[in-house]
C-alpha cells in the first residue's frame, strides 16, 4: 500500500494595528465541494527552504507586504486533499505584526487568489463562511487576551516623523524617500552584527526614526522616514552581502542631506543606470555596519 506523502507548509497570521487578521479567499478545488474558502496566507516549502524563509517569501508573494516574520505560534498536522491527491500536511504558523490599519495588499504569486480581506475578530467569530485553520477565531481571541501579542505602537511616532519631514521639506532641507526594496528581497530583514551600534548612523546621518524594537525570533529594530521602513536584524547574516535600494525624489538633495548630517563621502558626479527600461540618477552609500544602500532618482524619458 502506497504511503501518503508528507507536505510541509509555512503560514502567516498577519495582524494589523486594529487586531484584524488578513485572510485570503481561494476557489474550492476539492472533489465534491463547491464555492470558496478563506485561509491565512502561506504555502508549501520549496526545495531546500526553511519554514521561516518560506513564510517570508509567501508573505511577499501573496500580500506584497514587507514586514518582520515573528515568532512561531502553532503547528498543525492533518490529512489534506490537494488536486494531485492526499497528503499528510504539517503547517507552521508565524506571527506578523503591522503598525498600520488594513494596509493595501496584492498578490504577485501564481496562486489563483480570489480576494484579500482584513477580518475583525468579531466578524471572524460570527461568520458562517469556511475559514481555515479550524478554530482560528478562538485561538486568536485567546492569544490577544493573554497579552502575548503586542502590536507595534506607531501612530505617535509616525505622526511626529511626518510632521518633522513636512517641516524640513518646506525649508528645502530634505529629500523624500519614496520606496524601498532589499537586495535579497526583503528590506525588513537587513542583517547587522550589533544592533545598538548600527542604529545611530540611521538616525543621525540617514534621517530615520526608530519606530519599534523586537526580540523574537532575533533582536531587531524597525526604522522609518517619509514613505519607507526598514528593519535591522541580528539574524546572523552577512551585512556585506546585503543592503537596500531607496527611490528618492531628488538624488542631489538626498546626497546633500546626508553630507550635512555627517556622511563622510565625496562624490564628483552621479552615476546613470538603466533598470527595467527606467533611467536612474544614482549614488551608493556603505553604512558602518557593512550594508550597502543605493539611492536612485527616476529620470524622465526622452522623446
N, C-alpha and C positions, 0 to 999 in steps of 0.2 A: 504494500500500500504506500502511495507516494506521500512524502512528508509535506505538510503545509509550510510554504516559505515564510521566513521572517522579514519584516519590513520595519525599519527604524524611521521615526518621524520627529521633527522638531516643530513645535507650535509656539505661538506668542499670545500672551494675554496683554493686550495693549490698552492701557487706561489713560484717559485724558484728565485734565485738571478738575473736571466735574465728576470724576469716578465713573464716567460712561466707558463701556468696553467696545472695542471695534470688532465687528463680525463681518464675514464675507458670505454672500449668498451664492450657492452653486446649484446648477441644474442636477437633479437626481438622475443617476445613471445606473442604479442597481436594478436587477431584474424584479419585476412585479411591483415596482414603486414608481410614483409619478410626482410631478411638481418639482420642488426645490427644498434645500435645507440650508441652514446657517451654521457656520463654524468659525473658529478662530483662525487667523492667518497661519500659514505654515505648510510644510510638505516633507516629502521623503528626503533623506540624506543622499547626496551624490557620492560617487566613489571617492574614498579617502577623506571625506568630510567628518569633522567632529560635530556633535549636536549643536553646540553654540555657534559654530561657523555657519551651519545650515540655517539656524534661526536668524542670524544677521542677514544672510543672503535672501531668505524668504521675506523678511521684513522689507528690504529694499525693493525686491521684485514685485511683491503683491500689494504693497501700500505706497511705495515711493518715499517712505519716511526714513530719515537718518537719525537714529536715536540709539542710546546705550541699551544693549540687551542685558538685563539684570539677572537676578538670581533665579534658580530653578524653583518652580512652585510645586509641580506634581509630576508623577509618572503614571501612565495608564496603559494597561495591556489588555487586548481583546482581539477576537477574530473579526476580520473586516472583509467586505466584498469589494474588490476592485473590478474594473472591466475585464481584466485578464484572469480573474479568479480570486479565490480566498487567500488571505494572508493572515499570519499572526502578527499583529501590529503593536509596536511599543512606541508610545508617544511621550516625549518630554516637553513640558510646558515651561516657558521662560517669561518672566515679567518684564514689561516695557512701560516706563512711566513718562508721561509727557506733561509739559508745563502749560500747553495751550488747551482750549476747549474746542473739541470737534475740528481739529485741523483737516485741511484738504488732503485726500489720499487718492491714489490712482494705481492702476495695475499695468505693469510692463512685462509681466510673465507670459508664458504660453498657456496658462490656465484659463479656462472658459468661465471667467468670473462674471456673474450677472449684476452684482451690486455690492457696494460697501455701505455700512451703516453704523453709526455710533448709537449704542443702546444704553440708556439709563438703567440702573439696577431695577427700578420699579417696573419698567416695561419688560425687562427680561424675566422678572418673576411672574408676570401676568400673561405673557404671550401664549398663544396656542400653536405658534409656528414651531417647526422642528429645529432644535438647537443642539449642536454638539460642541463640547462633550456633554453627556447627560449630567444633570445636576450642576451646571455651570453657575447658575444664579445663586444657589445655596452656598457653593464653595466661595464665590466672590463675597457674598454677604458676611460669611464667617471670617474671611481674611481682613476685610475692611473693619469689621467690628473688633478684631483682635489688636488693631493698631500696628500690625506688622508690615503694612504697605503705607509708606509715607511718600506722597506725591511731591514733586518739585514745587516749591512755593516761589513763583517767579513774577507774579504780577507787579509787585512793588519795584523789584529790580529792573524789570523791562520798562516800566513807566519812567523810572529815573534815567535809564540808559537812553531811551528815545528822546527825553527832554534834553539831556546833555548833547546828544548828537544833533538835534534840531538847532540848538543854540550855537553849536560850533559851526554847523554848515552855514547858518545865517551870517556868521562872522567870516566865512570864506576860509576856514582853517582845516576842514576835514574832507576826505573823500568818502564816498558811500560804498560799503561792501554790499554787493547785490545778491551774490550767491556763492556757495562753496561746495566743493566736491573733493573727496580724498583720493590720493594717488592709488591707494589699494582698494578703493571703492566705498570707503566709509569715513567721512570727516568727523564722526562721533566715536572714533576708536583709534586716536592717534597715539602711538606709543611713546612714553618718556621713561627715563630711568629714575628720575627723582621728581615727583610731582611738585613738592614745595619749592624746589629750586627753579623749576620751569615757569611757574605761574607769573612771577614778577615781570618777566620780559613781555608777556602778552598784555599785561595791564598797563605798564608804563610806556612801552615802545609801540605796540600794535593797537592800543586803544580799546582792548576788550575789557569787559567787566565779568567778574566771577558771578555766576548765577546759582549753581548748585554744586554740592560735593556728594560723593558716594564712596562706600567701602566694599560693596559686593557687586560682582564677584572680585573686582580689583579696586584699588584706590583710584579715584577718578575725580575730575573737575570739569564742569560744563561752563564754557565762556561764550559771551555773545557781544555783538555790536551790530548796529544797523539791522540788516535783514538776515544775518547769518549766525550760526552757532557752530562751535567745535567742542570736542571733548578730548582732554588729555588723560591718558590711562596708563597706569603702571602694570602693563599686561605681559611684560617680558619680551615684547617685540623690539626690533632694532630701529631706532628713530632715523638712522642714516639711510634706511631703505624705504622711508615713507614721508608723507607730507600732505599738503593740501593746496588746491588751486582756489583763488578768490577772483571772482569777476568784480571789478570796481568801475565806477562811473568815470574816473579820470586816473590814469596811471601816474601822471606827473603830480597830481595833488596827493595821491597815496604815498608816493616816494617822498615828497616834501614833508608830509605829515610825520612819517616815520623818522626822517632825518631830524626834524625839530624835536621829536620825542627821545632822541639819543641814539638812533641807529648808526652804527659805525660801518658805513658802506658808502663808497663813492661810485658814481655812475657817469660815464661820459655820454652815453646815448642809450636809448631804449631799443630792445630787440623787436623785430616784427616777425610774428609767427602765423602760420596757417593751420587751422584745425577745423575739420568738418566744413570746409568751404567758407569759414569765417576768418577774417584777418584780425589779429590781436596785436596791440602795443603792450609789451610785457617787460617785467623785470623780476628777478628772483631774490629771495632773502633766505639765508640759513639761520635758524634760531640757535641760541646757545645749547639747547637740548639736542640738536642734531637734525631736527625736522626741517625739511625744505619747503618753502612757500613760493608759489607762482602768483603774481598779480597781473591781471590782464584786463585791458580796456578794448571793447569791441570797436572796430573801425568801420566807418560807413563804406558800403560797396561803391566802387567807382562805376559810373555809367560807361 
